[in-house]
Amino acid sequence: MSTTVDTPADLLGLVGRPLGTSPWILIDQDDVNTFGRITHDEQWIHVDVERAKAGPFGGPIAHGYLTLSLVGPLFATLLTVRETTMVVNYGLDRVRFPAPVPAGSRVRLSASVTAATEVDSGVQLTAEAVLEIDGGRKPGCVAHPVYRYFA
């Protein structure tokens, strides 16, 4: 399920509406290791599988910022604006990591529009994005991304 509109101006009518739910994607141990290497965050709870088994989470977990980095590409599967010249990630208003995401988990994103305002040559949209963990009781990440869609 996703949402499609024709123009950035059409985003103004989406406030308060859900955008849909992305497909499930897998965060495997290779993803976690690669993210750790690239960001220089190779803490044992992420990359040392044997040590992490005896740790507080019973196994390795994805980095919080890895889960956050998935918001953008998964959000793009939820909202299509047909007649836009450019979409810019403008930032985040709030981010929380309510639950650890075990390596090997599947996650998906659902989102709803919380605000939309006109800006020069386009519309600024703020959403609430929730990264659900397959089988989890709490989400792995809740963020309020801000995007600008230009006509």
C-alpha angles and dihedrals in degrees: 000000000000141000129248127189131174104230140015088251088063088065089073089072094054098073110130093014128117116240098203140254127291126228117271116266129191123238102201130184091261089058090050092048093048093048090049092050094047094047096038090239103126097151112162095244086068108034110020102079097184096046091043090056088067092041131095095279099045092240142010119312132204118255113261089235090052090058090045091051089060092061093079100051093039091047088055088062090056102052130040123182106191100198104043126123096201142358118208127195098229097184143265132293097194139000131187133172104208096173137019116253109225115222107258093038127132117228136185135184131233122183144179131194114253099174141003125184136171117256131174107305095350152013132289113217127193120194140182107234122192121193106207122203114220105251093004126129095211130038121257093224138009115191140167104217121190120211133180118214115197127205 
